[in-house]
C-alpha cells in the first residue's frame, strides 16, 4: 500500500517488491529525505548505495546531490526547483534497486598494526592481548556504509562485537591513514586531523586523491578486508600534486597580505560530491557574490575572493575593473577611500587595502574582478571535481585548495564583461537576523518549538556553521543514525547549543536536526557579527 502527497507528486510511503518499506519526507524547501524502514546493516548499505546509483543516473537537472547515510538518502536540490521530479526519481530507484543490487567491489587494505596505535589503552579496555586484538580486527569482513565526516572517510560495518568501544573522551590529532574503531564500527582516516576513535595502526594506501576524477579509494557498498603488513610502511609522499608554474603574463592580481585562513576563492556551490564526503563549498553570502560579479563584469561561473575577515592587501598587475560587496569592510585604493557596492577602476601597480570597518554593517566582503579569478597556475584538483572553482579546503579542491596566503597570484578566467551598473546600491545589513525555520525530520517537536520561542546571539561562525548562544535546547534524542544533512540544517548536539550548518559542513551528521533554515535567509546569517540577535520564525508551508 502506498501513501501519496500531492505536492511531491509521488508516494511518500510504500513497500518495494522485497518487502522493504520506504518513506519520503521534505527537508525544508530544497531537500528530500528517503528513509528505509530497517535497522542499519551491511545489506541495507548495499541497497542504499544501489538506490543512489540508479537515482543519480536518471536525476532531473535540479537534483544537485544524493548523500547516503546509515538508513536514509538525502537529496539536495536547486533552491526554487519543484521537488516532484526528484521525488519520482527516488521512488522509481527504490523499485528498480529491489530487482538487482550493484555488485560490490572487493578491496584489501594493508595495515601496519601498532604504528601510532593506542595499544596499551586497547589492551586494557578490551581485556585482550595485542596480538589477539590485531587478529580479530584483521579476520573480520567489512562493508562500507557511506562516506562522510571528511572527504574519503568510510564508515564500515562488520567490526566484531568484542572489539566494540565508545569514542575516546576527547579527540586528538590522528595521522593520515589511521585505521581506527569506535561506536561499534571501523573506519580509516584519509588525512591527518582531529579524531576521537581508537587507533590500531596505519595504512599506506591513499584514500582520497583530489587529482583523480573518482577521488576516493572506497565507495558505499564496497567489501573491505585488512591485512597486516610485515613491517611499517614507508613514508608516504601523499596524493597532493603541485599546480603548473605560473606563466609569464598570467598574473592579474597578487595578494600581498591577508588575515590567516580568512581569504578564499568562492562562487557557486559544487554539485554531485556529497557522497564522497566533500563539501559543496561556495559563497556564504550568495547575494554579495552575485552583486560583486555583476558590478565588476565577471562571469558567475568564476569565483571571487571571499574575505571572511575583511583584512587583506592586494596589488593589481594589470589594469582591472573591480567591485566589492558584502559588508563590514573599508576600502582604500592607494589611500583613496572607495565605497562598497560600486564599480571602480584599478590601475596596474595600485594597492587596494581592505580593512574591517566597525561602523559598517555586515561581517565579510566579496571582491570580484572583471573576467573572474583563478589561481595563476590553475585550480587544484581534477577538472571533473574543480567544477566552477569554489574552494573546498578539507578536500584540497578548487582555487588554491586552501585559504590564500601572501604571495599568491591570480589570473583572469575570461575577458572582462561590461559592468552592470544596475546592481549598484547602498550596502546595508540588518543588525537582527530572523531565520525562517522548517521542522526537522527526527520528530523533535518540542525542540522546534523551543527554537521558535528563544532569542539567541550569534557566537562563533566559520564556513562550516554558526553556533548560537543563549538558552540550551535539549533534543529528546540527541544522537541519531548518521545521515546526510542539508544546507541550513539546525543540529542539536548533546550540549544543547544549536548549530546552523553552512556551506563547508560535513555532509553527514549524527546529531538530531530540530529544523531546517530556509537557505535564502543564510546570507543574513553570514553577514551577522558576533553577538548579533538571531531569532527563528515558522516557515510558511
C-alpha positions as CSV (number, residue, x, y, z in Angstrom):
1,X,0.0,0.0,0.0
2,X,1.3,3.5,-0.9
3,X,0.5,6.8,0.8
4,X,0.6,9.9,-1.5
5,X,1.3,13.6,-1.0
6,X,0.1,15.9,-3.7
7,X,3.0,18.5,-3.7
8,X,5.5,15.7,-4.2
9,X,3.5,14.0,-7.0
10,X,4.6,10.6,-5.9
11,X,4.0,8.1,-3.0
12,X,5.6,9.2,0.3
13,X,5.3,5.8,1.9
14,X,5.5,2.5,0.0
15,X,6.8,-1.1,0.1
16,X,9.1,-2.4,-2.6
17,X,9.0,-5.9,-4.1
18,X,11.4,-7.2,-1.4
19,X,9.0,-6.1,1.4
20,X,11.3,-3.2,2.4
21,X,9.3,-0.1,3.5
22,X,10.3,3.4,2.4
23,X,9.2,6.9,3.5
24,X,9.8,10.2,1.7
25,X,9.7,13.5,3.5
26,X,10.6,17.1,2.8
27,X,13.7,18.7,4.4
28,X,12.8,22.4,4.1
29,X,12.3,24.0,0.7
30,X,15.3,22.4,-1.2
31,X,15.8,18.8,0.1
32,X,14.2,15.4,0.4
33,X,14.9,12.6,2.8
34,X,14.3,9.0,1.7
35,X,14.4,6.6,4.7
36,X,14.3,2.8,4.7
37,X,12.2,1.1,7.3
38,X,15.1,-1.1,8.6
39,X,17.9,-1.0,11.0
40,X,21.4,-0.1,9.8
41,X,23.2,-3.2,8.4
42,X,25.6,-4.1,5.7
43,X,22.8,-5.3,3.5
44,X,20.9,-2.1,3.8
45,X,24.0,-0.1,3.0
46,X,24.3,-2.0,-0.3
47,X,20.7,-1.3,-1.1
48,X,21.0,2.4,-0.4
49,X,24.2,2.6,-2.5
50,X,22.2,0.9,-5.3
51,X,19.3,3.3,-5.0
52,X,21.7,6.2,-5.1
53,X,23.4,4.9,-8.3
54,X,20.1,4.3,-10.0
55,X,18.6,7.6,-8.9
56,X,21.7,9.6,-9.9
57,X,21.6,8.1,-13.4
58,X,18.1,9.4,-14.0
59,X,18.2,12.5,-11.9
60,X,16.4,15.7,-13.0
61,X,18.6,18.7,-13.7
62,X,17.6,20.4,-10.4
63,X,18.9,17.4,-8.3
64,X,22.3,18.6,-7.1
65,X,23.4,15.9,-4.6
66,X,22.4,12.5,-3.2
67,X,24.1,11.7,0.1
68,X,24.0,8.2,1.7
69,X,23.6,7.6,5.4
70,X,23.1,4.5,7.6
71,X,19.4,4.2,6.8
72,X,18.5,7.2,4.6
73,X,19.3,9.1,1.5
74,X,19.3,12.9,1.5
75,X,18.6,14.6,-1.8
76,X,19.6,18.2,-2.2
77,X,18.0,20.3,-5.0
78,X,18.5,23.7,-6.5
79,X,16.6,26.3,-4.4
80,X,13.2,27.1,-6.0
81,X,13.1,24.0,-8.2
82,X,10.0,21.7,-7.9
83,X,10.5,18.7,-5.7
84,X,8.2,16.3,-7.6
85,X,10.7,15.2,-10.3
86,X,13.3,14.3,-7.7
87,X,10.7,12.5,-5.6
88,X,9.6,10.5,-8.6
89,X,13.3,9.5,-9.4
90,X,13.8,8.4,-5.9
91,X,10.6,6.3,-5.8
92,X,11.4,4.6,-9.1
93,X,15.0,3.9,-8.0
94,X,13.9,2.0,-4.9
95,X,11.7,-0.2,-7.1
96,X,14.5,-0.9,-9.6
97,X,17.1,-1.4,-6.8
98,X,14.9,-4.2,-5.3
99,X,15.3,-6.1,-8.6
100,X,19.1,-6.3,-8.5
101,X,21.8,-4.7,-6.4
102,X,25.1,-3.5,-7.5
103,X,27.9,-6.0,-7.4
104,X,30.2,-4.9,-4.6
105,X,33.9,-4.3,-5.2
106,X,36.4,-6.3,-3.0
107,X,39.4,-4.5,-1.7
108,X,42.2,-5.3,0.8
109,X,44.0,-2.6,2.7
110,X,47.4,-3.3,4.1
111,X,47.8,-2.2,7.8
112,X,50.9,-1.6,9.8
113,X,49.3,-2.7,13.1
114,X,50.9,-0.9,16.0
115,X,52.0,2.2,14.0
116,X,50.7,5.1,16.1
117,X,48.3,2.7,17.8
118,X,46.6,3.1,21.2
119,X,48.0,-0.3,22.1
120,X,48.1,-0.1,25.9
121,X,44.6,1.5,26.1
122,X,43.1,-1.0,23.7
123,X,44.6,-4.0,25.6
124,X,43.3,-2.6,28.9
125,X,39.8,-1.6,27.7
126,X,39.2,-4.8,25.7
127,X,40.9,-7.2,28.1
128,X,42.8,-8.8,25.2
129,X,46.5,-9.1,24.4
130,X,47.6,-7.1,21.4
131,X,48.1,-10.0,19.0
132,X,44.5,-11.1,19.7
133,X,43.2,-7.5,19.1
134,X,45.0,-7.5,15.7
135,X,43.9,-11.0,14.8
136,X,40.2,-10.3,15.5
137,X,40.3,-7.0,13.6
138,X,42.0,-8.5,10.6
139,X,39.8,-11.6,10.4
140,X,36.6,-9.7,10.0
141,X,34.9,-8.8,6.7
142,X,33.7,-5.2,6.4
143,X,31.3,-3.3,4.2
144,X,31.4,0.4,3.5
145,X,28.2,2.0,4.8
146,X,28.8,5.5,3.4
147,X,31.4,8.3,3.2
148,X,31.2,11.3,5.4
149,X,32.8,13.4,8.2
150,X,35.7,14.3,5.9
151,X,36.5,13.6,2.3
152,X,37.0,9.9,1.7
153,X,36.3,8.8,5.3
154,X,34.5,5.4,5.1
155,X,32.2,4.2,7.9
156,X,32.5,0.4,8.0
157,X,30.1,-2.3,9.1
158,X,31.5,-5.6,10.4
159,X,33.6,-4.8,13.5
160,X,33.5,-7.8,15.8
161,X,31.3,-7.2,18.9
162,X,34.2,-8.0,21.2
163,X,36.1,-5.0,19.8
164,X,33.3,-2.5,20.3
165,X,34.3,0.6,22.3
166,X,32.8,4.1,22.8
167,X,34.7,7.0,21.4
168,X,37.6,8.5,23.4
169,X,36.6,11.1,26.0
170,X,38.2,13.8,23.8
171,X,39.6,13.9,20.2
172,X,43.2,14.3,19.5
173,X,45.4,14.6,16.3
174,X,45.5,11.4,14.2
175,X,47.8,10.6,11.3
176,X,46.7,10.1,7.7
177,X,45.8,6.5,7.1
178,X,44.9,5.8,10.7
179,X,42.9,2.5,10.9
180,X,40.5,3.0,13.9
181,X,37.5,1.8,15.7
182,X,34.7,3.4,17.8
183,X,31.0,3.2,18.4
184,X,30.9,-0.4,17.3
185,X,32.2,0.4,13.8
186,X,35.5,0.6,12.0
187,X,37.0,3.4,9.8
188,X,40.1,4.8,8.2
189,X,41.1,8.5,8.3
190,X,42.1,9.6,4.8
191,X,44.0,12.7,6.1
192,X,45.6,13.9,9.3
193,X,43.3,15.7,11.7
194,X,41.4,15.5,14.9
195,X,39.5,12.4,15.8
196,X,38.0,10.6,18.8
197,X,38.4,7.0,17.5
198,X,40.9,4.4,18.8
199,X,43.8,3.7,16.5
200,X,45.1,0.2,15.7
201,X,47.6,1.2,13.0
202,X,48.0,2.9,9.7
203,X,47.6,2.0,6.1
204,X,49.9,3.5,3.3
205,X,47.1,3.4,0.8
206,X,45.9,6.9,-0.1
207,X,42.1,7.0,0.4
208,X,41.5,10.4,-1.2
209,X,43.3,12.0,-4.1
210,X,41.8,15.3,-5.4
211,X,43.6,14.8,-8.7
212,X,41.6,11.8,-9.7
213,X,38.1,12.1,-11.3
214,X,37.0,9.4,-8.9
215,X,38.9,10.7,-5.8
216,X,38.0,8.1,-3.2
217,X,39.5,4.6,-2.9
218,X,36.4,3.3,-1.2
219,X,32.8,3.7,-2.1
220,X,29.5,2.8,-0.4
221,X,28.8,-0.9,-0.7
222,X,32.4,-2.0,-1.1
223,X,33.7,-5.1,0.7
224,X,36.9,-4.4,2.6
225,X,39.4,-6.5,4.5
226,X,42.5,-5.5,6.4
227,X,45.8,-7.4,6.0
228,X,48.8,-7.0,8.4
229,X,52.0,-5.6,6.9
230,X,55.2,-7.4,7.8
231,X,56.8,-4.0,8.6
232,X,55.9,-0.4,8.9
233,X,55.0,1.4,5.7
234,X,57.5,3.7,4.0
235,X,56.8,7.4,4.5
236,X,54.0,8.4,2.1
237,X,54.6,11.1,-0.4
238,X,50.9,12.0,-0.2
239,X,48.4,12.4,-3.0
240,X,48.9,16.2,-3.4
241,X,50.5,17.4,-6.6
242,X,51.8,20.8,-7.5
243,X,50.0,23.1,-9.9
244,X,51.7,24.1,-13.1
245,X,54.0,27.0,-12.7
246,X,52.7,30.5,-13.4
247,X,53.2,31.5,-17.0
248,X,54.5,34.9,-17.9
249,X,51.7,37.4,-18.5
250,X,49.2,35.3,-16.4
251,X,49.3,37.3,-13.3
252,X,46.4,39.9,-12.9
253,X,46.4,40.2,-9.1
254,X,48.8,39.5,-6.2
255,X,47.8,39.1,-2.6
256,X,50.5,40.8,-0.5
257,X,48.8,40.5,2.9
258,X,45.9,38.5,4.4
259,X,44.3,37.6,7.7
260,X,45.4,34.0,8.1
261,X,42.8,31.5,6.8
262,X,40.3,34.2,6.0
263,X,40.5,34.7,2.2
264,X,39.4,32.0,-0.3
265,X,38.1,31.8,-3.8
266,X,34.4,31.1,-3.6
267,X,31.5,31.2,-6.1
268,X,28.8,28.8,-7.0
269,X,28.5,25.6,-4.8
270,X,29.8,22.3,-6.1
271,X,27.3,19.6,-7.0
272,X,27.4,15.8,-7.1
273,X,30.2,15.3,-4.5
274,X,28.4,14.8,-1.2
275,X,28.5,11.0,-1.4
276,X,32.4,11.4,-1.4
277,X,32.3,13.3,1.8
278,X,33.3,16.6,0.0
279,X,31.8,20.0,0.9
280,X,29.5,21.9,-1.5
281,X,31.7,25.0,-0.7
282,X,30.6,28.2,-2.5
283,X,30.0,31.8,-1.3
284,X,28.4,32.1,2.1
285,X,26.6,35.2,1.0
286,X,25.4,34.3,-2.5
287,X,23.7,37.7,-2.9
288,X,27.0,39.5,-2.2
289,X,28.8,37.2,-4.7
290,X,26.3,37.9,-7.5
291,X,26.3,41.6,-6.8
292,X,30.1,41.9,-6.9
293,X,30.4,39.8,-10.0
294,X,27.7,41.8,-11.9
295,X,29.3,45.1,-10.9
296,X,32.8,44.0,-11.9
297,X,31.8,42.4,-15.2
298,X,32.8,38.9,-14.0
299,X,31.1,35.7,-15.2
300,X,29.0,34.0,-12.5
301,X,30.8,30.7,-13.4
302,X,34.1,32.0,-12.0
303,X,34.8,32.5,-8.3
304,X,35.6,35.8,-6.5
305,X,37.6,36.5,-3.4
306,X,35.6,35.9,-0.2
307,X,37.1,37.7,2.8
308,X,35.6,36.1,6.0
309,X,37.6,38.6,7.9
310,X,37.9,41.7,5.7
311,X,41.7,42.3,6.2
312,X,43.9,42.0,3.1
313,X,46.1,44.0,0.7
314,X,46.2,43.3,-3.0
315,X,48.2,44.7,-5.9
316,X,46.9,44.9,-9.5
317,X,49.4,43.5,-12.0
318,X,47.4,45.0,-14.9
319,X,44.6,47.5,-15.3
320,X,41.4,45.9,-13.8
321,X,37.8,46.6,-13.2
322,X,36.6,45.5,-9.8
323,X,33.8,45.8,-7.2
324,X,33.5,44.8,-3.5
325,X,30.2,43.9,-1.9
326,X,29.1,42.2,1.3
327,X,29.8,44.2,4.4
328,X,32.0,45.0,7.4
329,X,34.8,46.4,5.2
330,X,36.6,49.7,4.5
331,X,38.4,50.0,1.1
332,X,41.3,52.3,0.2
333,X,42.9,52.3,-3.2
334,X,46.4,53.9,-2.8
335,X,44.9,55.7,0.2
336,X,41.8,56.9,-1.5
337,X,38.5,55.7,0.1
338,X,36.2,53.6,-2.0
339,X,32.5,52.7,-1.3
340,X,31.2,49.2,-1.2
341,X,28.7,48.2,-3.9
342,X,30.3,50.3,-6.6
343,X,32.4,49.5,-9.7
344,X,35.9,51.0,-9.7
345,X,38.9,51.1,-12.0
346,X,42.0,49.5,-10.5
347,X,45.2,50.8,-12.2
348,X,48.2,48.5,-12.7
349,X,50.6,48.6,-9.7
350,X,48.0,50.1,-7.4
351,X,47.4,48.6,-4.0
352,X,43.9,48.0,-2.6
353,X,43.6,47.8,1.2
354,X,40.6,46.0,2.7
355,X,40.2,46.5,6.4
356,X,37.4,45.9,9.0
357,X,35.1,48.8,9.5
358,X,33.5,48.7,13.0
359,X,30.9,51.3,11.8
360,X,29.7,49.4,8.7
361,X,27.0,46.8,8.7
362,X,27.8,43.2,7.8
363,X,30.8,41.0,8.6
364,X,32.6,39.8,5.5
365,X,33.3,41.0,2.0
366,X,33.3,39.6,-1.6
367,X,35.8,41.1,-4.0
368,X,35.2,40.4,-7.7
369,X,37.4,41.4,-10.7
370,X,36.2,41.8,-14.3
371,X,36.8,38.5,-16.1
372,X,36.7,36.4,-13.0
373,X,39.6,35.0,-11.0
374,X,41.5,31.7,-10.7
375,X,45.0,30.8,-9.4
376,X,47.6,31.8,-11.9
377,X,48.9,28.2,-12.2
378,X,45.4,26.8,-12.4
379,X,43.0,25.4,-9.8
380,X,43.8,22.5,-7.6
381,X,42.2,19.2,-8.4
382,X,40.9,17.1,-11.3
383,X,38.8,19.1,-13.7
384,X,35.8,16.9,-13.0
385,X,36.0,17.9,-9.4
386,X,37.0,21.5,-9.7
387,X,33.7,22.5,-11.3
388,X,33.4,26.2,-11.2
389,X,36.3,26.6,-8.8
390,X,35.0,27.2,-5.3
391,X,37.5,26.1,-2.7
392,X,36.9,23.0,-0.5
393,X,39.8,23.4,1.9
394,X,39.3,20.0,3.6
395,X,39.4,18.2,0.2
396,X,42.1,20.4,-1.2
397,X,39.9,21.0,-4.3
398,X,39.2,24.3,-6.2
399,X,41.1,27.5,-6.0
400,X,44.4,27.0,-4.3
401,X,43.0,24.1,-2.4
402,X,43.4,26.2,0.8
403,X,43.0,29.7,2.0
404,X,45.1,32.3,0.2
405,X,48.4,33.4,1.6
406,X,50.7,36.4,0.9
407,X,52.5,35.9,-2.4
408,X,49.6,34.1,-4.1
409,X,48.9,35.3,-7.7
410,X,45.7,35.1,-9.6
411,X,44.8,35.4,-13.3
412,X,41.7,36.3,-15.2
413,X,39.4,33.4,-16.3
414,X,37.9,35.3,-19.3
415,X,37.8,38.7,-21.0
416,X,36.0,41.2,-18.7
417,X,32.4,42.0,-19.5
418,X,30.8,45.4,-19.3
419,X,29.9,46.2,-15.7
420,X,26.2,46.1,-14.8
421,X,25.6,49.4,-13.0
422,X,22.0,48.3,-12.2
423,X,23.4,46.3,-9.3
424,X,24.8,49.4,-7.6
425,X,23.3,50.3,-4.3
426,X,23.8,51.2,-0.7
427,X,25.2,48.2,1.3
428,X,23.2,47.6,4.5
429,X,22.7,44.5,6.6
430,X,20.2,44.2,9.5
431,X,21.6,44.1,13.0
432,X,19.0,41.4,13.8
433,X,18.6,38.2,11.9
434,X,15.3,36.4,11.6
435,X,15.6,32.9,10.1
436,X,12.6,31.0,8.7
437,X,12.6,27.5,10.1
438,X,11.1,24.4,8.7
439,X,10.5,21.3,11.1
440,X,13.3,18.8,11.1
441,X,13.0,15.1,10.3
442,X,13.6,13.5,13.7
443,X,10.3,14.3,15.5
444,X,11.8,16.9,17.8
445,X,8.6,18.9,18.0
446,X,9.4,20.3,21.5
447,X,12.9,21.4,20.4
448,X,11.5,23.0,17.3
449,X,9.0,25.0,19.4
450,X,11.8,26.0,21.8
451,X,13.9,27.3,18.9
452,X,11.0,29.5,17.8
453,X,10.4,30.8,21.3
454,X,14.1,31.7,22.1
455,X,16.2,34.8,21.3
456,X,19.8,33.8,20.5
457,X,23.0,35.7,20.0
458,X,25.5,34.7,17.3
459,X,28.6,33.1,18.9
460,X,31.3,31.5,16.7
461,X,30.9,31.2,13.0
462,X,33.0,29.8,10.3
463,X,32.4,28.3,6.8
464,X,31.1,25.1,8.4
465,X,28.4,26.5,10.7
466,X,27.1,29.2,13.0
467,X,26.9,28.4,16.8
468,X,24.1,30.2,18.7
469,X,24.5,31.4,22.3
470,X,21.5,31.6,24.7
471,X,19.1,29.1,26.0
472,X,20.3,25.5,25.6
473,X,17.8,23.4,23.6
474,X,17.9,19.7,24.5
475,X,16.8,17.2,21.9
476,X,14.7,14.3,23.0
477,X,17.2,12.0,21.3
478,X,20.4,14.0,20.5
479,X,22.2,11.1,18.8
480,X,20.7,9.6,15.6
481,X,21.9,7.3,12.9
482,X,24.3,9.4,10.8
483,X,22.7,10.7,7.5
484,X,23.1,13.5,5.0
485,X,22.5,17.0,6.4
486,X,21.2,19.7,4.0
487,X,22.3,23.3,3.9
488,X,20.7,25.3,6.8
489,X,20.1,22.2,9.0
490,X,19.9,23.1,12.7
491,X,21.8,20.5,14.7
492,X,21.3,20.0,18.4
493,X,24.4,18.4,19.9
494,X,24.3,16.9,23.4
495,X,25.3,20.2,25.0
496,X,22.1,21.8,23.6
497,X,23.9,24.7,21.8
498,X,22.2,25.0,18.3
499,X,24.4,24.9,15.2
500,X,23.2,26.2,11.8
501,X,25.1,24.2,9.2
502,X,26.6,26.2,6.3
503,X,28.5,25.5,3.0
504,X,31.5,23.6,4.3
505,X,29.6,21.4,6.8
506,X,30.3,17.7,7.0
507,X,27.9,16.1,4.5
508,X,26.7,13.6,7.1
509,X,26.0,14.0,10.8
510,X,24.7,12.0,13.8
511,X,23.0,14.8,15.8
512,X,19.3,15.4,15.8
513,X,18.0,18.1,13.4
514,X,15.4,20.2,15.1
515,X,14.8,22.3,11.9
516,X,15.9,23.4,8.5
517,X,16.6,27.2,7.9
518,X,15.3,28.5,4.6
519,X,18.6,28.8,2.5
520,X,17.5,32.2,1.3
521,X,18.0,33.5,4.9
522,X,21.5,32.3,5.3
523,X,23.1,35.3,3.6
524,X,21.8,37.4,6.5
525,X,23.4,35.0,9.0
526,X,26.7,35.1,7.0
527,X,26.8,38.9,7.4
528,X,25.8,38.9,11.1
529,X,28.5,39.9,13.6
530,X,29.3,38.0,16.8
531,X,26.7,39.0,19.4
532,X,24.0,39.8,16.8
533,X,20.5,38.9,17.8
534,X,19.3,35.7,16.0
535,X,15.7,34.5,16.1
536,X,13.7,31.8,14.3
537,X,10.2,32.1,12.9
538,X,8.0,29.4,11.5
539,X,8.3,29.0,7.7
540,X,5.2,29.0,5.6
541,X,4.1,25.6,4.4
